[in-house]
Amino acid sequence: MLDTASSTLKLSRQQINNIKLPDENMKPLIKQLNNAINDASIRLNEQKAFLDKYIKTGKLSRKSLFYK
């Protein structure tokens, strides 16, 4: 699931970058969308790191990962 989300974000970023000569009304919207994609990418990377840690942790200790 995380790989699918990563691919979708990457494709979204590519499609936004393909917009040539946006008008003045579109520039702030494109910037806002780029910021949203960047935020989602950061959160996705955090989730990937947690999943890696979860998988590497023994089954008996996995529940403890959900407590801070």
mmCIF file of the N, C-alpha and C atoms, coordinates in Angstrom:
data_MODEL
# 
_entry.id   MODEL 
# 
loop_
_atom_site.group_PDB 
_atom_site.id 
_atom_site.type_symbol 
_atom_site.label_atom_id 
_atom_site.label_alt_id 
_atom_site.label_comp_id 
_atom_site.label_asym_id 
_atom_site.label_entity_id 
_atom_site.label_seq_id 
_atom_site.pdbx_PDB_ins_code 
_atom_site.Cartn_x 
_atom_site.Cartn_y 
_atom_site.Cartn_z 
_atom_site.occupancy 
_atom_site.B_iso_or_equiv 
_atom_site.pdbx_formal_charge 
_atom_site.auth_seq_id 
_atom_site.auth_comp_id 
_atom_site.auth_asym_id 
_atom_site.auth_atom_id 
_atom_site.pdbx_PDB_model_num 
ATOM 1   N N  . MET A 1 1  ? 0.819  -1.199  0.000   1.00 0.00 ? 1  MET A N  1 
ATOM 2   C CA . MET A 1 1  ? 0.000  0.000   0.000   1.00 0.00 ? 1  MET A CA 1 
ATOM 3   C C  . MET A 1 1  ? 0.859  1.256   0.000   1.00 0.00 ? 1  MET A C  1 
ATOM 4   N N  . LEU A 1 2  ? 1.952  1.223   0.767   1.00 0.00 ? 2  LEU A N  1 
ATOM 5   C CA . LEU A 1 2  ? 2.809  2.406   0.824   1.00 0.00 ? 2  LEU A CA 1 
ATOM 6   C C  . LEU A 1 2  ? 3.505  2.647   -0.507  1.00 0.00 ? 2  LEU A C  1 
ATOM 7   N N  . ASP A 1 3  ? 3.848  1.566   -1.210  1.00 0.00 ? 3  ASP A N  1 
ATOM 8   C CA . ASP A 1 3  ? 4.484  1.721   -2.517  1.00 0.00 ? 3  ASP A CA 1 
ATOM 9   C C  . ASP A 1 3  ? 3.525  2.355   -3.518  1.00 0.00 ? 3  ASP A C  1 
ATOM 10  N N  . THR A 1 4  ? 2.258  1.978   -3.442  1.00 0.00 ? 4  THR A N  1 
ATOM 11  C CA . THR A 1 4  ? 1.248  2.561   -4.331  1.00 0.00 ? 4  THR A CA 1 
ATOM 12  C C  . THR A 1 4  ? 1.099  4.056   -4.054  1.00 0.00 ? 4  THR A C  1 
ATOM 13  N N  . ALA A 1 5  ? 1.057  4.418   -2.784  1.00 0.00 ? 5  ALA A N  1 
ATOM 14  C CA . ALA A 1 5  ? 0.942  5.834   -2.416  1.00 0.00 ? 5  ALA A CA 1 
ATOM 15  C C  . ALA A 1 5  ? 2.166  6.609   -2.892  1.00 0.00 ? 5  ALA A C  1 
ATOM 16  N N  . SER A 1 6  ? 3.331  6.005   -2.746  1.00 0.00 ? 6  SER A N  1 
ATOM 17  C CA . SER A 1 6  ? 4.566  6.660   -3.184  1.00 0.00 ? 6  SER A CA 1 
ATOM 18  C C  . SER A 1 6  ? 4.555  6.882   -4.695  1.00 0.00 ? 6  SER A C  1 
ATOM 19  N N  . SER A 1 7  ? 4.129  5.882   -5.432  1.00 0.00 ? 7  SER A N  1 
ATOM 20  C CA . SER A 1 7  ? 4.052  6.008   -6.895  1.00 0.00 ? 7  SER A CA 1 
ATOM 21  C C  . SER A 1 7  ? 3.060  7.084   -7.306  1.00 0.00 ? 7  SER A C  1 
ATOM 22  N N  . THR A 1 8  ? 1.943  7.145   -6.621  1.00 0.00 ? 8  THR A N  1 
ATOM 23  C CA . THR A 1 8  ? 0.920  8.144   -6.936  1.00 0.00 ? 8  THR A CA 1 
ATOM 24  C C  . THR A 1 8  ? 1.431  9.554   -6.672  1.00 0.00 ? 8  THR A C  1 
ATOM 25  N N  . LEU A 1 9  ? 2.121  9.742   -5.559  1.00 0.00 ? 9  LEU A N  1 
ATOM 26  C CA . LEU A 1 9  ? 2.686  11.065  -5.264  1.00 0.00 ? 9  LEU A CA 1 
ATOM 27  C C  . LEU A 1 9  ? 3.736  11.457  -6.301  1.00 0.00 ? 9  LEU A C  1 
ATOM 28  N N  . LYS A 1 10 ? 4.552  10.493  -6.691  1.00 0.00 ? 10 LYS A N  1 
ATOM 29  C CA . LYS A 1 10 ? 5.581  10.765  -7.691  1.00 0.00 ? 10 LYS A CA 1 
ATOM 30  C C  . LYS A 1 10 ? 4.946  11.144  -9.029  1.00 0.00 ? 10 LYS A C  1 
ATOM 31  N N  . LEU A 1 11 ? 3.919  10.407  -9.432  1.00 0.00 ? 11 LEU A N  1 
ATOM 32  C CA . LEU A 1 11 ? 3.221  10.704  -10.676 1.00 0.00 ? 11 LEU A CA 1 
ATOM 33  C C  . LEU A 1 11 ? 2.545  12.076  -10.613 1.00 0.00 ? 11 LEU A C  1 
ATOM 34  N N  . SER A 1 12 ? 1.957  12.399  -9.473  1.00 0.00 ? 12 SER A N  1 
ATOM 35  C CA . SER A 1 12 ? 1.311  13.707  -9.296  1.00 0.00 ? 12 SER A CA 1 
ATOM 36  C C  . SER A 1 12 ? 2.324  14.832  -9.450  1.00 0.00 ? 12 SER A C  1 
ATOM 37  N N  . ARG A 1 13 ? 3.479  14.648  -8.845  1.00 0.00 ? 13 ARG A N  1 
ATOM 38  C CA . ARG A 1 13 ? 4.530  15.669  -8.942  1.00 0.00 ? 13 ARG A CA 1 
ATOM 39  C C  . ARG A 1 13 ? 4.979  15.839  -10.391 1.00 0.00 ? 13 ARG A C  1 
ATOM 40  N N  . GLN A 1 14 ? 5.118  14.735  -11.125 1.00 0.00 ? 14 GLN A N  1 
ATOM 41  C CA . GLN A 1 14 ? 5.522  14.804  -12.527 1.00 0.00 ? 14 GLN A CA 1 
ATOM 42  C C  . GLN A 1 14 ? 4.476  15.533  -13.369 1.00 0.00 ? 14 GLN A C  1 
ATOM 43  N N  . GLN A 1 15 ? 3.210  15.240  -13.111 1.00 0.00 ? 15 GLN A N  1 
ATOM 44  C CA . GLN A 1 15 ? 2.155  15.882  -13.891 1.00 0.00 ? 15 GLN A CA 1 
ATOM 45  C C  . GLN A 1 15 ? 2.076  17.375  -13.602 1.00 0.00 ? 15 GLN A C  1 
ATOM 46  N N  . ILE A 1 16 ? 2.303  17.759  -12.371 1.00 0.00 ? 16 ILE A N  1 
ATOM 47  C CA . ILE A 1 16 ? 2.309  19.190  -12.050 1.00 0.00 ? 16 ILE A CA 1 
ATOM 48  C C  . ILE A 1 16 ? 3.477  19.877  -12.740 1.00 0.00 ? 16 ILE A C  1 
ATOM 49  N N  . ASN A 1 17 ? 4.622  19.207  -12.766 1.00 0.00 ? 17 ASN A N  1 
ATOM 50  C CA . ASN A 1 17 ? 5.800  19.787  -13.414 1.00 0.00 ? 17 ASN A CA 1 
ATOM 51  C C  . ASN A 1 17 ? 5.627  19.897  -14.922 1.00 0.00 ? 17 ASN A C  1 
ATOM 52  N N  . ASN A 1 18 ? 4.702  19.140  -15.489 1.00 0.00 ? 18 ASN A N  1 
ATOM 53  C CA . ASN A 1 18 ? 4.450  19.207  -16.933 1.00 0.00 ? 18 ASN A CA 1 
ATOM 54  C C  . ASN A 1 18 ? 3.570  20.394  -17.322 1.00 0.00 ? 18 ASN A C  1 
ATOM 55  N N  . ILE A 1 19 ? 3.023  21.094  -16.357 1.00 0.00 ? 19 ILE A N  1 
ATOM 56  C CA . ILE A 1 19 ? 2.208  22.272  -16.657 1.00 0.00 ? 19 ILE A CA 1 
ATOM 57  C C  . ILE A 1 19 ? 3.143  23.398  -17.093 1.00 0.00 ? 19 ILE A C  1 
ATOM 58  N N  . LYS A 1 20 ? 2.994  23.801  -18.316 1.00 0.00 ? 20 LYS A N  1 
ATOM 59  C CA . LYS A 1 20 ? 3.861  24.851  -18.877 1.00 0.00 ? 20 LYS A CA 1 
ATOM 60  C C  . LYS A 1 20 ? 3.108  26.176  -18.940 1.00 0.00 ? 20 LYS A C  1 
ATOM 61  N N  . LEU A 1 21 ? 3.771  27.199  -18.519 1.00 0.00 ? 21 LEU A N  1 
ATOM 62  C CA . LEU A 1 21 ? 3.246  28.559  -18.566 1.00 0.00 ? 21 LEU A CA 1 
ATOM 63  C C  . LEU A 1 21 ? 1.853  28.701  -17.941 1.00 0.00 ? 21 LEU A C  1 
ATOM 64  N N  . PRO A 1 22 ? 1.744  28.385  -16.656 1.00 0.00 ? 22 PRO A N  1 
ATOM 65  C CA . PRO A 1 22 ? 0.432  28.563  -16.000 1.00 0.00 ? 22 PRO A CA 1 
ATOM 66  C C  . PRO A 1 22 ? 0.107  30.048  -15.877 1.00 0.00 ? 22 PRO A C  1 
ATOM 67  N N  . ASP A 1 23 ? -1.175 30.382  -15.928 1.00 0.00 ? 23 ASP A N  1 
ATOM 68  C CA . ASP A 1 23 ? -1.552 31.781  -15.767 1.00 0.00 ? 23 ASP A CA 1 
ATOM 69  C C  . ASP A 1 23 ? -1.400 32.190  -14.300 1.00 0.00 ? 23 ASP A C  1 
ATOM 70  N N  . GLU A 1 24 ? -1.551 33.447  -14.050 1.00 0.00 ? 24 GLU A N  1 
ATOM 71  C CA . GLU A 1 24 ? -1.320 33.990  -12.705 1.00 0.00 ? 24 GLU A CA 1 
ATOM 72  C C  . GLU A 1 24 ? -2.271 33.412  -11.657 1.00 0.00 ? 24 GLU A C  1 
ATOM 73  N N  . ASN A 1 25 ? -3.466 33.052  -12.058 1.00 0.00 ? 25 ASN A N  1 
ATOM 74  C CA . ASN A 1 25 ? -4.419 32.468  -11.117 1.00 0.00 ? 25 ASN A CA 1 
ATOM 75  C C  . ASN A 1 25 ? -4.041 31.054  -10.725 1.00 0.00 ? 25 ASN A C  1 
ATOM 76  N N  . MET A 1 26 ? -3.353 30.357  -11.610 1.00 0.00 ? 26 MET A N  1 
ATOM 77  C CA . MET A 1 26 ? -2.980 28.970  -11.361 1.00 0.00 ? 26 MET A CA 1 
ATOM 78  C C  . MET A 1 26 ? -1.711 28.834  -10.519 1.00 0.00 ? 26 MET A C  1 
ATOM 79  N N  . LYS A 1 27 ? -0.825 29.816  -10.563 1.00 0.00 ? 27 LYS A N  1 
ATOM 80  C CA . LYS A 1 27 ? 0.459  29.713  -9.852  1.00 0.00 ? 27 LYS A CA 1 
ATOM 81  C C  . LYS A 1 27 ? 0.305  29.455  -8.355  1.00 0.00 ? 27 LYS A C  1 
ATOM 82  N N  . PRO A 1 28 ? -0.563 30.185  -7.637  1.00 0.00 ? 28 PRO A N  1 
ATOM 83  C CA . PRO A 1 28 ? -0.699 29.896  -6.205  1.00 0.00 ? 28 PRO A CA 1 
ATOM 84  C C  . PRO A 1 28 ? -1.315 28.518  -5.945  1.00 0.00 ? 28 PRO A C  1 
ATOM 85  N N  . LEU A 1 29 ? -2.202 28.088  -6.829  1.00 0.00 ? 29 LEU A N  1 
ATOM 86  C CA . LEU A 1 29 ? -2.806 26.766  -6.675  1.00 0.00 ? 29 LEU A CA 1 
ATOM 87  C C  . LEU A 1 29 ? -1.781 25.659  -6.889  1.00 0.00 ? 29 LEU A C  1 
ATOM 88  N N  . ILE A 1 30 ? -0.911 25.857  -7.866  1.00 0.00 ? 30 ILE A N  1 
ATOM 89  C CA . ILE A 1 30 ? 0.150  24.886  -8.124  1.00 0.00 ? 30 ILE A CA 1 
ATOM 90  C C  . ILE A 1 30 ? 1.109  24.834  -6.946  1.00 0.00 ? 30 ILE A C  1 
ATOM 91  N N  . LYS A 1 31 ? 1.433  25.996  -6.401  1.00 0.00 ? 31 LYS A N  1 
ATOM 92  C CA . LYS A 1 31 ? 2.326  26.044  -5.245  1.00 0.00 ? 31 LYS A CA 1 
ATOM 93  C C  . LYS A 1 31 ? 1.690  25.322  -4.047  1.00 0.00 ? 31 LYS A C  1 
ATOM 94  N N  . GLN A 1 32 ? 0.412  25.571  -3.826  1.00 0.00 ? 32 GLN A N  1 
ATOM 95  C CA . GLN A 1 32 ? -0.306 24.926  -2.725  1.00 0.00 ? 32 GLN A CA 1 
ATOM 96  C C  . GLN A 1 32 ? -0.336 23.407  -2.914  1.00 0.00 ? 32 GLN A C  1 
ATOM 97  N N  . LEU A 1 33 ? -0.565 22.966  -4.124  1.00 0.00 ? 33 LEU A N  1 
ATOM 98  C CA . LEU A 1 33 ? -0.592 21.537  -4.416  1.00 0.00 ? 33 LEU A CA 1 
ATOM 99  C C  . LEU A 1 33 ? 0.788  20.908  -4.227  1.00 0.00 ? 33 LEU A C  1 
ATOM 100 N N  . ASN A 1 34 ? 1.835  21.603  -4.654  1.00 0.00 ? 34 ASN A N  1 
ATOM 101 C CA . ASN A 1 34 ? 3.194  21.112  -4.434  1.00 0.00 ? 34 ASN A CA 1 
ATOM 102 C C  . ASN A 1 34 ? 3.499  20.985  -2.943  1.00 0.00 ? 34 ASN A C  1 
ATOM 103 N N  . ASN A 1 35 ? 3.056  21.960  -2.164  1.00 0.00 ? 35 ASN A N  1 
ATOM 104 C CA . ASN A 1 35 ? 3.265  21.893  -0.713  1.00 0.00 ? 35 ASN A CA 1 
ATOM 105 C C  . ASN A 1 35 ? 2.524  20.706  -0.104  1.00 0.00 ? 35 ASN A C  1 
ATOM 106 N N  . ALA A 1 36 ? 1.315  20.462  -0.569  1.00 0.00 ? 36 ALA A N  1 
ATOM 107 C CA . ALA A 1 36 ? 0.535  19.333  -0.063  1.00 0.00 ? 36 ALA A CA 1 
ATOM 108 C C  . ALA A 1 36 ? 1.211  18.006  -0.424  1.00 0.00 ? 36 ALA A C  1 
ATOM 109 N N  . ILE A 1 37 ? 1.749  17.911  -1.620  1.00 0.00 ? 37 ILE A N  1 
ATOM 110 C CA . ILE A 1 37 ? 2.453  16.694  -2.036  1.00 0.00 ? 37 ILE A CA 1 
ATOM 111 C C  . ILE A 1 37 ? 3.712  16.504  -1.204  1.00 0.00 ? 37 ILE A C  1 
ATOM 112 N N  . ASN A 1 38 ? 4.431  17.591  -0.939  1.00 0.00 ? 38 ASN A N  1 
ATOM 113 C CA . ASN A 1 38 ? 5.630  17.497  -0.109  1.00 0.00 ? 38 ASN A CA 1 
ATOM 114 C C  . ASN A 1 38 ? 5.286  17.035  1.306   1.00 0.00 ? 38 ASN A C  1 
ATOM 115 N N  . ASP A 1 39 ? 4.239  17.587  1.876   1.00 0.00 ? 39 ASP A N  1 
ATOM 116 C CA . ASP A 1 39 ? 3.802  17.171  3.215   1.00 0.00 ? 39 ASP A CA 1 
ATOM 117 C C  . ASP A 1 39 ? 3.402  15.695  3.234   1.00 0.00 ? 39 ASP A C  1 
ATOM 118 N N  . ALA A 1 40 ? 2.672  15.283  2.223   1.00 0.00 ? 40 ALA A N  1 
ATOM 119 C CA . ALA A 1 40 ? 2.252  13.883  2.145   1.00 0.00 ? 40 ALA A CA 1 
ATOM 120 C C  . ALA A 1 40 ? 3.467  12.962  1.985   1.00 0.00 ? 40 ALA A C  1 
ATOM 121 N N  . SER A 1 41 ? 4.462  13.402  1.235   1.00 0.00 ? 41 SER A N  1 
ATOM 122 C CA . SER A 1 41 ? 5.677  12.608  1.057   1.00 0.00 ? 41 SER A CA 1 
ATOM 123 C C  . SER A 1 41 ? 6.429  12.448  2.374   1.00 0.00 ? 41 SER A C  1 
ATOM 124 N N  . ILE A 1 42 ? 6.482  13.509  3.142   1.00 0.00 ? 42 ILE A N  1 
ATOM 125 C CA . ILE A 1 42 ? 7.147  13.450  4.447   1.00 0.00 ? 42 ILE A CA 1 
ATOM 126 C C  . ILE A 1 42 ? 6.426  12.458  5.356   1.00 0.00 ? 42 ILE A C  1 
ATOM 127 N N  . ARG A 1 43 ? 5.109  12.555  5.419   1.00 0.00 ? 43 ARG A N  1 
ATOM 128 C CA . ARG A 1 43 ? 4.334  11.627  6.253   1.00 0.00 ? 43 ARG A CA 1 
ATOM 129 C C  . ARG A 1 43 ? 4.462  10.187  5.755   1.00 0.00 ? 43 ARG A C  1 
ATOM 130 N N  . LEU A 1 44 ? 4.503  10.015  4.458   1.00 0.00 ? 44 LEU A N  1 
ATOM 131 C CA . LEU A 1 44 ? 4.659  8.676   3.886   1.00 0.00 ? 44 LEU A CA 1 
ATOM 132 C C  . LEU A 1 44 ? 6.013  8.085   4.272   1.00 0.00 ? 44 LEU A C  1 
ATOM 133 N N  . ASN A 1 45 ? 7.057  8.893   4.221   1.00 0.00 ? 45 ASN A N  1 
ATOM 134 C CA . ASN A 1 45 ? 8.380  8.415   4.619   1.00 0.00 ? 45 ASN A CA 1 
ATOM 135 C C  . ASN A 1 45 ? 8.410  8.039   6.096   1.00 0.00 ? 45 ASN A C  1 
ATOM 136 N N  . GLU A 1 46 ? 7.708  8.793   6.926   1.00 0.00 ? 46 GLU A N  1 
ATOM 137 C CA . GLU A 1 46 ? 7.617  8.450   8.349   1.00 0.00 ? 46 GLU A CA 1 
ATOM 138 C C  . GLU A 1 46 ? 6.916  7.106   8.529   1.00 0.00 ? 46 GLU A C  1 
ATOM 139 N N  . GLN A 1 47 ? 5.858  6.891   7.756   1.00 0.00 ? 47 GLN A N  1 
ATOM 140 C CA . GLN A 1 47 ? 5.129  5.628   7.845   1.00 0.00 ? 47 GLN A CA 1 
ATOM 141 C C  . GLN A 1 47 ? 5.979  4.453   7.352   1.00 0.00 ? 47 GLN A C  1 
ATOM 142 N N  . LYS A 1 48 ? 6.753  4.681   6.300   1.00 0.00 ? 48 LYS A N  1 
ATOM 143 C CA . LYS A 1 48 ? 7.652  3.634   5.804   1.00 0.00 ? 48 LYS A CA 1 
ATOM 144 C C  . LYS A 1 48 ? 8.692  3.270   6.856   1.00 0.00 ? 48 LYS A C  1 
ATOM 145 N N  . ALA A 1 49 ? 9.245  4.289   7.516   1.00 0.00 ? 49 ALA A N  1 
ATOM 146 C CA . ALA A 1 49 ? 10.242 4.041   8.561   1.00 0.00 ? 49 ALA A CA 1 
ATOM 147 C C  . ALA A 1 49 ? 9.628  3.248   9.707   1.00 0.00 ? 49 ALA A C  1 
ATOM 148 N N  . PHE A 1 50 ? 8.412  3.603   10.102  1.00 0.00 ? 50 PHE A N  1 
ATOM 149 C CA . PHE A 1 50 ? 7.744  2.866   11.177  1.00 0.00 ? 50 PHE A CA 1 
ATOM 150 C C  . PHE A 1 50 ? 7.478  1.431   10.751  1.00 0.00 ? 50 PHE A C  1 
ATOM 151 N N  . LEU A 1 51 ? 7.037  1.222   9.532   1.00 0.00 ? 51 LEU A N  1 
ATOM 152 C CA . LEU A 1 51 ? 6.748  -0.123  9.057   1.00 0.00 ? 51 LEU A CA 1 
ATOM 153 C C  . LEU A 1 51 ? 8.019  -0.974  9.050   1.00 0.00 ? 51 LEU A C  1 
ATOM 154 N N  . ASP A 1 52 ? 9.123  -0.390  8.595   1.00 0.00 ? 52 ASP A N  1 
ATOM 155 C CA . ASP A 1 52 ? 10.399 -1.113  8.613   1.00 0.00 ? 52 ASP A CA 1 
ATOM 156 C C  . ASP A 1 52 ? 10.779 -1.511  10.037  1.00 0.00 ? 52 ASP A C  1 
ATOM 157 N N  . LYS A 1 53 ? 10.630 -0.573  10.958  1.00 0.00 ? 53 LYS A N  1 
ATOM 158 C CA . LYS A 1 53 ? 10.943 -0.853  12.356  1.00 0.00 ? 53 LYS A CA 1 
ATOM 159 C C  . LYS A 1 53 ? 10.015 -1.927  12.903  1.00 0.00 ? 53 LYS A C  1 
ATOM 160 N N  . TYR A 1 54 ? 8.745  -1.849  12.547  1.00 0.00 ? 54 TYR A N  1 
ATOM 161 C CA . TYR A 1 54 ? 7.752  -2.826  13.006  1.00 0.00 ? 54 TYR A CA 1 
ATOM 162 C C  . TYR A 1 54 ? 8.114  -4.228  12.521  1.00 0.00 ? 54 TYR A C  1 
ATOM 163 N N  . ILE A 1 55 ? 8.481  -4.334  11.269  1.00 0.00 ? 55 ILE A N  1 
ATOM 164 C CA . ILE A 1 55 ? 8.807  -5.639  10.695  1.00 0.00 ? 55 ILE A CA 1 
ATOM 165 C C  . ILE A 1 55 ? 10.081 -6.212  11.327  1.00 0.00 ? 55 ILE A C  1 
ATOM 166 N N  . LYS A 1 56 ? 11.039 -5.356  11.628  1.00 0.00 ? 56 LYS A N  1 
ATOM 167 C CA . LYS A 1 56 ? 12.300 -5.815  12.216  1.00 0.00 ? 56 LYS A CA 1 
ATOM 168 C C  . LYS A 1 56 ? 12.168 -6.165  13.694  1.00 0.00 ? 56 LYS A C  1 
ATOM 169 N N  . THR A 1 57 ? 11.109 -5.705  14.334  1.00 0.00 ? 57 THR A N  1 
ATOM 170 C CA . THR A 1 57 ? 10.890 -5.961  15.759  1.00 0.00 ? 57 THR A CA 1 
ATOM 171 C C  . THR A 1 57 ? 10.248 -7.334  15.934  1.00 0.00 ? 57 THR A C  1 
ATOM 172 N N  . GLY A 1 58 ? 10.651 -8.033  16.963  1.00 0.00 ? 58 GLY A N  1 
ATOM 173 C CA . GLY A 1 58 ? 10.073 -9.333  17.253  1.00 0.00 ? 58 GLY A CA 1 
ATOM 174 C C  . GLY A 1 58 ? 8.588  -9.233  17.528  1.00 0.00 ? 58 GLY A C  1 
ATOM 175 N N  . LYS A 1 59 ? 7.870  -10.316 17.264  1.00 0.00 ? 59 LYS A N  1 
ATOM 176 C CA . LYS A 1 59 ? 6.403  -10.314 17.383  1.00 0.00 ? 59 LYS A CA 1 
ATOM 177 C C  . LYS A 1 59 ? 5.936  -9.950  18.793  1.00 0.00 ? 59 LYS A C  1 
ATOM 178 N N  . LEU A 1 60 ? 6.654  -10.391 19.796  1.00 0.00 ? 60 LEU A N  1 
ATOM 179 C CA . LEU A 1 60 ? 6.236  -10.123 21.167  1.00 0.00 ? 60 LEU A CA 1 
ATOM 180 C C  . LEU A 1 60 ? 6.417  -8.657  21.560  1.00 0.00 ? 60 LEU A C  1 
ATOM 181 N N  . SER A 1 61 ? 7.314  -7.968  20.893  1.00 0.00 ? 61 SER A N  1 
ATOM 182 C CA . SER A 1 61 ? 7.605  -6.572  21.248  1.00 0.00 ? 61 SER A CA 1 
ATOM 183 C C  . SER A 1 61 ? 6.893  -5.555  20.353  1.00 0.00 ? 61 SER A C  1 
ATOM 184 N N  . ARG A 1 62 ? 6.195  -5.999  19.369  1.00 0.00 ? 62 ARG A N  1 
ATOM 185 C CA . ARG A 1 62 ? 5.585  -5.072  18.404  1.00 0.00 ? 62 ARG A CA 1 
ATOM 186 C C  . ARG A 1 62 ? 4.551  -4.144  19.015  1.00 0.00 ? 62 ARG A C  1 
ATOM 187 N N  . LYS A 1 63 ? 3.780  -4.635  19.980  1.00 0.00 ? 63 LYS A N  1 
ATOM 188 C CA . LYS A 1 63 ? 2.763  -3.777  20.593  1.00 0.00 ? 63 LYS A CA 1 
ATOM 189 C C  . LYS A 1 63 ? 3.380  -2.565  21.258  1.00 0.00 ? 63 LYS A C  1 
ATOM 190 N N  . SER A 1 64 ? 4.585  -2.729  21.793  1.00 0.00 ? 64 SER A N  1 
ATOM 191 C CA . SER A 1 64 ? 5.235  -1.622  22.486  1.00 0.00 ? 64 SER A CA 1 
ATOM 192 C C  . SER A 1 64 ? 5.583  -0.470  21.547  1.00 0.00 ? 64 SER A C  1 
ATOM 193 N N  . LEU A 1 65 ? 5.644  -0.717  20.242  1.00 0.00 ? 65 LEU A N  1 
ATOM 194 C CA . LEU A 1 65 ? 5.953  0.337   19.274  1.00 0.00 ? 65 LEU A CA 1 
ATOM 195 C C  . LEU A 1 65 ? 4.839  1.385   19.169  1.00 0.00 ? 65 LEU A C  1 
ATOM 196 N N  . PHE A 1 66 ? 3.657  1.012   19.596  1.00 0.00 ? 66 PHE A N  1 
ATOM 197 C CA . PHE A 1 66 ? 2.521  1.925   19.497  1.00 0.00 ? 66 PHE A CA 1 
ATOM 198 C C  . PHE A 1 66 ? 2.395  2.852   20.687  1.00 0.00 ? 66 PHE A C  1 
ATOM 199 N N  . TYR A 1 67 ? 3.253  2.677   21.680  1.00 0.00 ? 67 TYR A N  1 
ATOM 200 C CA . TYR A 1 67 ? 3.271  3.529   22.862  1.00 0.00 ? 67 TYR A CA 1 
ATOM 201 C C  . TYR A 1 67 ? 4.487  4.431   22.801  1.00 0.00 ? 67 TYR A C  1 
ATOM 202 N N  . LYS A 1 68 ? 4.305  5.658   23.158  1.00 0.00 ? 68 LYS A N  1 
ATOM 203 C CA . LYS A 1 68 ? 5.447  6.584   23.127  1.00 0.00 ? 68 LYS A CA 1 
ATOM 204 C C  . LYS A 1 68 ? 6.021  6.747   24.500  1.00 0.00 ? 68 LYS A C  1 
# 
